[in-house]
Amino acid sequence: MGLLSLAIWTPVAFGIVLLALGRDDQAKTVRWVALIGALVSLLVTLPLYGQFDNHSAAMQFVENAPWIERFNINYHLGLDGISFWFVLLTAFINVVVVIAGWEVITSRVNQYMGAFLILSGLMIGVFCALDGMLFYVFFEATLIPMYLIIGIWGGPNKIYAAFKFFLYTLMGSLLLLVALIYLYTKSGGSFDLAVWYALPLSSSAQTYIFFAFLAAFAVKVPMWPVHTWLPDVHVEAPTGGSAVLAAIMLKLGAYGFLRFSLPIAPDAAHEWAGFMIALSLVAVVYVGLVAMVQQDMKKLVAYSSVAHMGFVTLGFFIFSDLGVSGGIVQMIAHGFVSAAMFLSIGVLYDRVHSREIASYGGVVNTMPKFAAFALLFSMANCGLPGTAGFVGEWMVILGAVKYNFWVGFAAASALIFGAAYTLWMFKRVYLGPVGNHHVKELLDINAREFLMLALLAVAVLYMGIYPKPFTDVMDVSVTQLLKHVAVSKLN
């Protein structure tokens, strides 16, 4: 079995074992099996880093075996500099989420942990798939565990949120399926992405394909105006669900643009770049303003996720090395920072059972260690230099200024909104005198919570201070992608 198959199926296998473990009287065993499963799943991805060739734009660790031979569908996996970090990020966040749910989840522990491990494997499958139908199967399969995580362990409106999440993402994906079938027939019966990249297409065909892909990927990112499902889902989802949704699942849509939209329909991507940049700027500016008026901490961070992902799509559609690399770096950084923000809110929610900003005040007086972590993550969310949140945004803004000064100016000015809503929330929740008796009785973070937040803090600081390992891996692949997208495919 190849390294990529191991990365995909190890967590899935552990997840299935957990589902078989049974009732809550075995909860302690279940938690340890889940942690071992998550750690083993992370360890099997580490050899990828040691063996990856930074100087090659070709797909590496390729596995190709027939799957459904009648339709020429193959189990075809591979990794390049664009997808590489997302495999490791997914496995890393999975470990953190298992630690986060250790004491908090008390009912159906085996199903909760199993769902996350299976989800982790399926998401890695999305990042590795080089066959259109295999990608679609993984892409859709990720909905099932997340739907269950929201619908079973979520808040009071969990059923509504789970349905909204499922319907929004499924509707967009149906158009993706239509586009994949069209490309299959047009290419003479192949689902191989490399064949599709070389396929000449008319201007109108490219436009239809581009918008079919846009329907699926924009909902997943989510881009404005199809972002409305995200705040509802985040508010109702359990803390671990919110962390995985923000850290990894939103990236599946942005990754789809790089793997499908740009290389398969390059002429349409150039033609509609202005439209995509406009949508991205609306997300960055308008949604940032919406975040400012939120009273619920989870909603505020959810809207902030939409604004940060706006930088990602902005970077992709200015077609420059800086922009695309910056977009990918921003995706990785957002994975660390948004997971940390949601897990921090979860720490407070576990104690006070309220996400309302007004329920807190002066938390720093009773939880000084926790407040220090929260300050670091808030600063990273603002894009403070020296934290992961700065690197990607800075690269995208530089690329945007080179593309068009006013686009860059609009994107840069939006950083002010990010700082405003994040620091305002931090001030009201953590600073000042103790707000009420709930806050007065708070206990500082325990060893488990400290470990969970420390792992993310190290990642946020390491990436902010020394981003070179992250950018080196993707440089050659990004250059190759941009060369490909610069050539017209009109037939």
PyMOL commands that set and color helices and strands:
alter all, ss='L'
color gray80, all
select helices_A, chain A and resi 3-21+24-43+46-51+69-71+84-100+109-128+132-141+143-153+158-186+193-197+203-220+229-236+239-264+266-271+273-292+297-316+321-352+357-359+363-366+368-382+388-403+405-430+437-440+447-465+468-485
alter helices_A, ss='H'
color red, helices_A
select strands_A, chain A and resi 60-68+73-79
alter strands_A, ss='S'
color yellow, strands_A
deselect
rebuild
show_as cartoon
